[in-house]
């Protein structure tokens, strides 16, 4: 059995800043790279955890859309936080994007994230196309 592997890229999310892809599709599965709060043109979002979290979700939404997926196709999310004391704020924003859909999730406090951001999120989704 051969599974095709496809790189997913969109100009609606920041370009990869290293030797990786925004996302990879293998068969019906999609894995995103960790998204940090960069705008599509590569600028770091100003502001605190709320602004940064919304930007990360905008980036993930753009990648999902490019792959032909939506939030309801997400099966696993990993959230990396600089400060676990910000979990409640992030959780509320997270719920606003997923609604009634509740994928599996892990949340980890990280000593340091790329570009010293406050949050990074990666996800896995099942594609139906």
ABEGO torsion letter per residue (X at the ends): XBBBBBBBBBAABBBBABBBBABBBBEABBBBBBBBBBBAAGBBBBEBAAAAAAAAAAAAAAAAAAAGBBAAABABBBBBBABAAAAAAAAAAAAAAAEABBBBBBBBBBABBBGGBABBBBBBBBBAX
